[in-house]
Amino acid sequence: MRFIYVALILLFSFTTLRSEIFKVVGPSLPLTAVVGEDLILPCSLQPNISAVGMTVEWLRLDQADSTVHLYTDHEDISKEQAVSYKGRTALFKEELLKGNTSLKLSDIQIYDEGTYKCLVKSENWFDDVTLDILAEATGSDPVITVEELEVSGGIGLVCESKGWNPEPEVEWLDSEGATLNAEVTQTHRDSGGFSVKHRVTVYNSHSNRFYCRVKQRHYMKGTEVIISGKKNTWPTSVISSNVLVSMFFREAR
């Protein structure tokens, strides 16, 4: 009789444990987010059991102050949250019953780029999944500065743009679409993204119209400059620069 009693307890415990065994799943590829927009970080339980009574913790793995969002004991705990995420995160509470533990991250910033972990814990089980966020930021319209070079007899064209992420490509073109080689290239990154500065020198050219284009995979901005005066009088002629074109596009995903 005692043996049967112990066996029933073990069977009940095993059945209870089996009912709480779950796997946490999420996307295998990085999520691309646009700065200023909102992003859903997918995470869910398989099978789709309720996560209402569980602990759901979103962590940032590449930062020391790493708690992005914490839900436990049926409520959100904000005191554990990193300052940079306060007021910007939310679970879908009505979806927790279906095992959906996805996180909404509002107003994406460049510093949100990184690796995240979705950790879900019950009393007897836990599992997690990691995912990466890539933040895309479109920088400022390129600004062209025109400089007269007395020693070399040429015209220096400097193109600058700020606030890009990831690092953009910069190219100079003449009026026929031929690429000009940049002589000086400077790239700097800070919390506001990448700043780029490219310089070329043009001499008595068949073209007096030049273009600077700054581009990423999904975005491009460009500025055109016209150098006035007869070509054979460069650089002693009057030089003027005017921003004529500013382009923006986003490829279909």
C-alpha positions as a printed Julia matrix, in Angstrom:
253×3 Matrix{Float64}:
  0.0    0.0     0.0
  2.82   2.32    0.88
  4.51   1.53   -2.4
  1.37   2.41   -4.34
  1.06   5.72   -2.45
  4.67   6.71   -3.28
  4.18   5.66   -6.9
  1.08   7.84   -7.19
  2.94  10.84   -5.77
  5.81  10.33   -8.2
  3.4    9.94  -11.1
  1.53  13.1   -10.11
  4.79  15.06   -9.76
  6.02  13.82  -13.13
  2.72  14.67  -14.79
  2.74  18.15  -13.27
  6.33  18.75  -14.37
  5.58  17.5   -17.88
  2.67  19.93  -18.11
  5.02  22.84  -17.39
  7.84  21.86  -19.74
  8.0   24.4   -22.56
 10.39  25.81  -25.1
 10.95  29.53  -25.67
 11.21  30.41  -29.36
 12.02  33.56  -31.3
 13.4   34.73  -34.66
 16.68  33.25  -35.86
 17.61  36.27  -38.0
 18.38  39.78  -36.7
 15.5   42.26  -36.55
 16.04  45.48  -38.47
 14.47  48.53  -36.85
 14.19  52.1   -38.08
 15.2   54.77  -35.58
 12.14  56.59  -34.26
  9.73  53.75  -35.02
  8.38  50.98  -32.77
  9.53  47.36  -32.93
  8.02  44.06  -31.79
 10.57  41.58  -30.38
  8.89  38.19  -31.02
  9.04  35.56  -28.26
  6.6   32.78  -27.41
  6.18  29.45  -25.67
  5.84  26.07  -27.33
  3.41  24.56  -26.66
  1.26  27.67  -26.32
  0.58  27.35  -22.6
 -0.33  30.33  -20.47
  2.51  32.55  -19.24
  0.26  34.69  -17.03
  1.59  33.18  -13.78
  5.2   32.96  -14.95
  8.16  35.34  -14.85
  8.99  36.98  -18.16
 12.29  38.83  -18.23
 13.82  40.63  -21.18
 17.55  41.28  -20.82
 20.19  43.16  -22.79
 23.21  40.85  -23.0
 25.78  43.41  -24.17
 25.2   45.92  -21.37
 25.93  45.76  -17.65
 22.66  47.49  -16.67
 20.78  44.85  -18.58
 17.11  44.56  -17.51
 14.91  45.73  -20.37
 11.57  44.56  -18.95
 10.51  42.39  -16.0
  7.1   40.8   -15.43
  6.57  38.62  -12.37
  3.78  37.89   -9.86
  1.25  39.1   -12.45
  2.7   42.6   -12.75
  5.48  44.65  -14.33
  8.38  45.54  -12.03
  9.82  48.87  -13.15
 12.4   49.31  -10.38
 14.63  46.65  -12.0
 14.47  48.28  -15.41
 17.43  50.07  -17.02
 16.84  53.82  -17.2
 17.13  53.98  -20.99
 14.13  51.64  -21.37
 11.75  53.18  -18.85
  8.45  54.1   -20.46
  9.37  52.42  -23.75
  8.55  48.74  -23.21
  5.34  46.73  -22.88
  4.19  43.12  -22.96
  0.94  42.14  -24.65
 -0.92  41.2   -21.49
 -3.95  39.77  -23.27
 -1.59  37.5   -25.24
  0.21  36.02  -22.23
 -2.62  33.53  -21.85
 -1.66  32.15  -25.28
  2.05  31.92  -24.42
  2.96  35.09  -26.33
  5.73  36.83  -24.38
  6.74  39.26  -27.14
  7.94  42.74  -26.18
  7.03  46.05  -27.79
  9.95  48.5   -27.79
  8.9   52.05  -28.65
 10.87  54.88  -30.25
 13.88  52.84  -31.35
 17.24  54.57  -30.92
 20.7   53.72  -32.23
 21.8   52.61  -28.75
 19.05  49.95  -28.79
 21.11  47.98  -31.29
 22.43  44.83  -29.65
 21.64  41.31  -28.38
 18.55  40.59  -26.27
 17.39  37.58  -24.26
 13.8   36.55  -23.59
 13.78  34.45  -20.41
 10.6   32.75  -19.19
 10.42  30.93  -15.83
  7.74  28.88  -14.11
  8.09  27.28  -10.67
  9.66  24.14  -12.08
 11.03  25.07  -15.49
 12.71  27.82  -17.5
 13.99  28.44  -21.0
 15.22  31.38  -23.04
 16.02  32.58  -26.54
 18.31  35.34  -27.81
 17.8   37.72  -30.72
 19.61  40.65  -32.28
 18.39  44.13  -33.18
 19.98  46.21  -35.92
 19.03  49.9   -35.86
 18.91  51.85  -39.11
 19.2   55.64  -39.01
 19.07  57.99  -41.97
 21.53  60.82  -41.59
 21.41  64.49  -42.5
 21.33  65.83  -46.05
 24.9   65.96  -47.36
 26.46  69.41  -47.21
 29.08  70.35  -49.82
 31.77  72.92  -49.13
 33.69  74.39  -52.07
 37.28  75.54  -51.55
 39.62  77.29  -53.99
 43.11  75.77  -53.89
 45.63  78.42  -54.92
 48.69  76.16  -54.92
 47.36  73.25  -56.99
 45.04  75.31  -59.15
 42.09  73.05  -58.43
 38.82  73.17  -56.58
 38.38  71.23  -53.35
 34.94  69.71  -52.78
 34.15  68.47  -49.26
 30.99  66.47  -48.58
 29.76  65.94  -44.99
 26.79  64.12  -43.46
 25.95  63.01  -39.91
 23.7   60.64  -37.99
 23.83  57.43  -40.07
 23.65  53.86  -38.85
 25.09  51.53  -39.98
 28.08  53.2   -41.63
 27.07  54.53  -45.06
 28.97  54.61  -48.35
 29.89  57.98  -49.85
 30.63  58.59  -53.5
 31.37  61.54  -55.75
 30.11  61.66  -59.34
 30.53  64.11  -62.2
 27.7   65.17  -64.5
 28.18  62.09  -66.69
 27.94  59.69  -63.75
 31.65  58.88  -63.6
 32.94  58.15  -60.09
 35.56  60.48  -58.62
 38.12  59.05  -56.2
 37.97  60.52  -52.71
 41.36  61.79  -51.55
 40.5   62.15  -47.88
 37.92  60.05  -46.06
 37.03  60.61  -42.42
 34.53  58.52  -40.45
 33.53  59.05  -36.83
 31.01  57.2   -34.67
 29.36  58.32  -31.44
 25.99  57.84  -29.76
 24.37  59.77  -32.6
 25.62  57.39  -35.28
 28.22  57.68  -38.03
 29.51  60.98  -39.38
 31.31  60.92  -42.73
 33.47  63.47  -44.53
 34.82  62.92  -48.06
 36.98  65.26  -50.11
 37.89  65.37  -53.79
 39.83  67.87  -55.9
 38.71  68.76  -59.41
 40.73  70.69  -61.97
 39.84  72.21  -65.33
 37.14  69.7   -66.03
 34.67  69.05  -68.82
 32.05  69.09  -66.08
 31.06  71.89  -63.71
 28.35  69.87  -62.0
 29.19  67.35  -59.28
 27.19  65.08  -57.0
 27.81  63.68  -53.54
 25.72  60.65  -52.59
 25.52  59.06  -49.15
 23.79  55.69  -49.12
 22.97  52.54  -47.2
 21.14  49.41  -48.27
 17.69  51.0   -48.0
 18.41  54.72  -48.04
 20.22  57.32  -50.1
 20.57  61.08  -49.87
 22.39  63.21  -52.39
 23.41  66.8   -53.01
 24.49  68.49  -56.24
 26.88  71.4   -56.56
 27.49  73.65  -59.57
 30.73  75.57  -59.98
 30.07  78.67  -62.07
 32.49  80.37  -64.42
 34.34  79.27  -67.53
 36.22  76.02  -67.15
 39.47  77.46  -68.48
 39.49  80.14  -65.79
 39.32  77.84  -62.78
 40.05  78.62  -59.98
 40.15  82.38  -60.54
 36.53  82.53  -61.69
 33.65  83.17  -59.36
 32.72  79.97  -57.55
 29.31  79.31  -56.12
 27.72  76.23  -54.63
 24.05  75.48  -54.4
 22.35  72.47  -52.96
 20.0   71.49  -55.76
 18.97  67.95  -55.02
 18.14  66.06  -51.88
 16.99  62.49  -52.42
 15.53  59.91  -50.11
 14.3   56.43  -50.89
 13.65  53.16  -49.16
 13.72  49.88  -51.0
 10.81  47.51  -50.64
 11.58  44.79  -48.14
